[in-house]
Amino acid sequence: MFKGLGGLGDMAGMMKKAQQMQTDMAALQEELHNVMVVGESGAGLVKATASAKGELKALDIDPSIFNGDDKEVVEDLILAAIKDAQGKASDKAQEEMAKLTESLGLPADMKLPF
């Protein structure tokens, strides 16, 4: 008579897991604002620091590259460092998301909305 109720227990478990995943994802989102990565170019002459969310936080430029004739080179180095930092930020965010999905018993390569 109550044979069909067994599925309700599974549904409750799934709902609990979904709520846990939502809580964990919110915590991860907050944590990614505090995780910093450093991208660099020109053998370290230009360094860009970004959060794992990709937000640029700092830019460090070695004064030795400031020469009026090298303006375009300096601009290129700055852009390259920023792109490097953003790439590392993206990689770090994916790495952290993979840890989260794996801890929830989901495939590590599962793409979840960020």
C-alpha positions in Angstrom: 0.0 0.0 0.0 2.9 2.5 0.8 5.3 1.1 -1.7 5.6 4.3 -3.6 6.7 6.3 -0.6 10.2 5.0 -0.8 10.9 7.5 -3.6 10.0 10.4 -1.3 13.0 9.6 1.0 15.2 9.8 -2.1 13.7 13.1 -3.1 14.3 14.5 0.4 17.9 13.4 0.2 18.3 15.0 -3.2 16.7 18.2 -1.9 19.1 18.2 1.1 22.1 17.7 -1.2 20.9 20.5 -3.5 20.6 22.9 -0.5 24.1 21.9 0.6 25.5 22.5 -2.8 23.8 25.9 -2.9 25.4 26.8 0.4 28.8 25.5 -0.6 28.7 27.4 -3.9 27.8 30.6 -2.1 30.8 30.1 0.2 33.1 29.3 -2.7 31.9 32.5 -4.5 32.8 34.6 -1.5 36.2 32.7 -1.1 37.1 33.4 -4.7 37.1 37.1 -4.0 39.9 36.6 -1.5 42.0 34.1 -3.4 44.7 36.1 -5.3 46.7 35.1 -8.4 49.6 36.9 -10.0 50.1 37.1 -13.8 53.3 38.5 -15.2 55.0 39.5 -18.4 58.4 40.7 -19.6 60.2 38.2 -17.3 58.5 39.7 -14.2 58.9 43.3 -15.2 55.1 43.8 -15.1 53.0 41.9 -12.6 49.2 42.0 -12.3 47.4 40.7 -9.2 43.8 39.6 -9.6 41.2 37.8 -7.5 40.2 34.3 -8.6 37.0 36.0 -9.8 39.2 37.9 -12.3 39.0 41.3 -10.7 42.2 43.2 -11.1 43.5 44.2 -7.7 47.1 45.5 -8.2 49.6 46.3 -10.9 53.3 46.3 -10.3 55.6 47.8 -12.9 59.4 47.8 -12.7 60.6 51.4 -13.2 63.4 50.2 -15.5 60.9 49.8 -18.4 59.9 53.5 -18.4 61.5 55.0 -21.4 59.6 57.4 -23.6 60.5 55.5 -26.8 59.1 52.2 -25.4 55.6 53.4 -24.6 54.0 50.7 -26.9 56.1 48.0 -25.4 55.1 48.9 -21.9 51.5 48.9 -22.8 51.8 45.5 -24.4 53.6 44.2 -21.3 50.8 45.5 -19.1 48.1 43.9 -21.2 50.0 40.6 -21.3 50.3 40.6 -17.5 46.6 41.3 -17.0 45.6 38.6 -19.5 48.0 36.2 -17.7 46.4 37.0 -14.3 42.9 36.6 -15.7 43.8 33.3 -17.2 45.2 32.1 -13.9 42.1 33.4 -12.1 39.9 31.4 -14.4 42.0 28.3 -13.9 41.9 28.7 -10.1 38.1 29.2 -10.1 37.6 26.0 -12.2 40.0 24.1 -9.8 38.0 25.2 -6.8 34.7 24.4 -8.5 36.0 20.9 -9.3 36.9 20.3 -5.7 33.3 21.4 -4.7 31.5 19.2 -7.2 33.7 16.2 -6.3 33.0 16.7 -2.6 29.3 16.5 -3.4 29.7 13.3 -5.3 29.3 14.9 -8.7 31.7 14.4 -11.6 34.8 16.7 -11.2 34.4 17.9 -14.8 30.8 18.8 -14.4 30.2 22.5 -15.5 28.1 24.4 -13.0 27.0 28.0 -13.4 29.4 30.5 -11.9 
